[in-house]
Amino acid sequence: MSSHHAAAAANEAMVLREDQGPVALLTLNRPAARNSLSRAMLAALQAALDGIAADDRIRCLVIAAEGPAFSAGHDLKEITAHRGDADAGRGFFEDTMAACNRVMQAVVGLPQPAIAAVEGIATAAGCQLAASCDLVVAAESAKFCTPGVDIGLFCTTPGVALARAVPRKAAMEMLLLGEMVPAAEAHRMGLVNRLVPRGEALPAALDLARRVAARSAVALRLGKRGFHRQATLPLAEAYAEAGTIMVENLLAEDAAEGIGAFLGKRAPEWRHR
């Protein structure tokens, strides 16, 4: 097997993809390492996200994980191994943060809505991954945490996603204390959308994804893009951006079909364009 094919096989094993009609399921597959985001795992996840972004058949994504942890964040053993590099690890650390940042932005920038199905713990960059998704379904036994402060490494990059998912004071409390936040509390603060019994996060997330995927793909794509663009803009700019997206959406075939179906009291037949 060539080195290229060997690397591809390793990446495929770390992140599994299964398509269920218009819903894609990505499963983090390093259960023995608590699905930590090693450089290889980040590369596999990036490749999978790029593939889904380019796949017009997919209208919603679910991200889940094998084993008792959703993700424990960065692979600290891998990071520690590079402290002996000639530059004390700076180059490796910079490349790792850049790779992780690309993955998180790929989730947010994905044309399709993304749903995290969280069982067990989601800590540090694992919490960041869940927070980067558009929706989070969590088991009642799940816990979320940004514990970097406990080991002298403030969770600054996870804080980017966290600050965009929950109120700032709630985010800062998680970042400053590094304590485990039970799923019920994460739900109260807005990090989690749906709470379900233990073991039911994935089925519930897939059910939610199928409901989302039943909508017009063009409306989902434009809606997600518009939401994230306007969310950080001043009010007048946000309305201008949203208005532009609405006009683009109104010109789509699916909007004409959907409005016609509503007025005609019939079910729409989406063309996804």
N, C-alpha and C positions, 0 to 999 in steps of 0.2 A: 504494500500500500504506500503511495506517495505521501510525502509530508503534508501536502495540501489536503489530500483526502483524509489523512489521519486527523488533521486539525479539524476538518469539517465534521468527521464522525464524533470527535470529542465534544465539539460544540453542540451537535445534535443531541448527544446524550445528556448534556447539562440542562438544556431547555427543550422540553418536549412540546410539539405542536399537534393538536388534534382539531380538525374542523368539524363542526356539527352544523351543517347547513350554512347559514350566514353568520354563525358565531364561531370565532376562533378561540381555542383554549390553549394558553401557554402555561406549562407546569415547570416550575423551578425544580431541578432534579439533582440536588446535592444533599440529600437528607442527612447523611453521616456528618456533613460539615454545617449542618443547620442552615443549609441553602445560603451560605455566606457568598457575598458578591466578589469573588476572585476576579482577576483580570480575564481569565478564560470564560467565566460565567457572564461577565459584562459583555464580552465580545459575542457570546452566543445569544444573549438577550437582545443586543443591538441588531444582530443579523435577523433574528426572528421578527422584531418590530419593523425593520425595513421591509421584510417580505410581506407582512400584513398590510403595511401602509400602501404598498403597490398592488394589492389584491382587491379588485373591485367587487369580488364575490362576498367579501367579508364586511359586515355592517356593525359588528360589535366584538370586543375583545374581553376575555376573562383571563386574569392572571392568578394562578393558584400555586400550590407548592406541595411536594411530597414530604412526608415525615411530620414530626411534631412542631416544627417551626416554619413560619412563612418565610422569614429571612432574618438572620442575625446581623446583617450589615456587612461591612467590609471584612475581608479575610485578614485578620490581625496577624496570623502566623506568616502569611505571605508578605505583609508589610514589614514585619520585624526582620524577615530574612534579608531584606534589602538595606538594612541599616549599615551593613558592612561594605556597601558599595563605595567606590572612590569618592562619590559626592555625598556620602552619608544617606543616600536614598532619595535625595531631592528629585532627580529625574524620574525615578519610578513613581514617587508620590505625586508629582505633577501630572504624569501620564495617567495614573489611576484616577485622580480627581476629574481630569478632563474626560476620561472614558465614562465615568459614572454620571457626570453632568450631561453628557450626550444622551445617555440612556434615559435619564429622567425627563429631559426635554423632548425626547422622541415619544415618550408616553403622552405628554401633554400635547405635543404637536401631531400626534397620530390622527388621521382623518376620522377614524372610527372612535366612538366612546369606549373607554377602558374601565373595567370593573375589577377590583381586587377582591379575592375570596380569601379571607384571613382566618386560619386556624392556628392556635398556639401563639407564639410571640412574633412580633414585627418590631425589631429594634434597630436603632441608628439608621443606616442606609436602607434597611428593610422597612422601617417605618416611613422613610422618605419615598420608597417605591409605592407603598400603599397610598400615601398622601398625594402622590403625583397622579394617581388614577382619578377618573371623573366620579366614580362611585366606589364605596367600600361596603362589602357585606362581611360581617365578622361573627364568629361563634361567640356565645356568651362567655366562654372560657378564655377567649383570646386576650392578649395584652399588648400594649404599645409602649414604646420607650425610646428615649434618645439619651443613652447613658454615658456618652463620651466624657462628660464632666467628671465622672467617677474614675477615669483612667488618665486624666490630664489632657484629654483631646476633645474640646468642645465640638458638639455636633453642628457645626456652622452650615455645611451644605444641606444636611437634612432639615435644618431650620428654614431654608428657602421654601421647600415644599410645605412644611408645617405651617409657616406664617401665611401661606395662601389657602390653607385648608381650615384653620381655626382662628379665633380671635388672638391678637398678638399677645395679650397677657397670659392666655392659656398656653400658647406656644412657648413663651419665655419660662413659664413654670416648669414645663416638661424639660426644656433645655438646661435650666439652672439646677434642677434637682436630680434629673436623671432617673426618676422613679418609675416603676411599672404603673401604667395606667390601665385599669380594667376596661374591658370592652364597653361596659355600661356607661362609664365615665367618658370614654372616647366618643360614644354615641351622644351623650349630653352636650359635649363641647363642639360637636359637628364634624369630627374626624371620620365617624362611621355613619353610614346611612341606614343600614338594616342590621338588627341583632337577631340571631337565630340560635337554636340549640346546638350544642357541641356536635361536630361531625356533619352539620348541615350547611356550612358556608358555601361549599362548591355547588351543591344542587340549587341552593337559593340564588346564587350569583348567576348560574346558567339560566335559570328561569327568568330572572330579571333581564339578562342579556337577550334572550329570545323575544321578550316583550319589546325591548328597545329596537331590536333588529327588524321587527315587523313594520317599522316606520320607513319613510322614504329615505334612501341612502343620501340623496342630495341634500335633504333637509337636515339630516344628522351631521353631515360633513360641514355644511355652512353654519349650522347652529353652534357646533362645538368650536369651530374656528372663531366665530364672532364673539362667543361668550368669553373665551380666554383673551382675545384682543381688547375688548372693552373693559374687562375687569380691573385693569391697572391704570386706566386713563382718567383724566379729570372729567367731570360730568358732561360738559358740552362736547368734548372730543369723543366720549363714550357713545353719546347719542348719535353723533355724526357717523361713527364707525358702524354702529348697529343699524342705522338707517340705510347705509350703503349695502350691508349684508342683506337686509330685508328686500331691497330692490332686486338684488341679484337672485334671491330666493324666489321672489314673485315671478321672475322671468323664466324660471325653470318649468319644464313640462309637468313635473310632479305637483307643483303648486296649482297649476291650472286644473290638473286632474283632481286634486284633493278638494279644491274649492268647488269645482263642478259636482263632485260626488256629494259633498255636504249639502249643496243647494238642491241637488236632485234626490236627496235622502237615500243614497246607496253607498255601498262600500267602495273605497277607492282601489284602483288597480295601478300600483306603482310601477313606473318605468325606470326609476332610479336615475333620472337625468333631468 
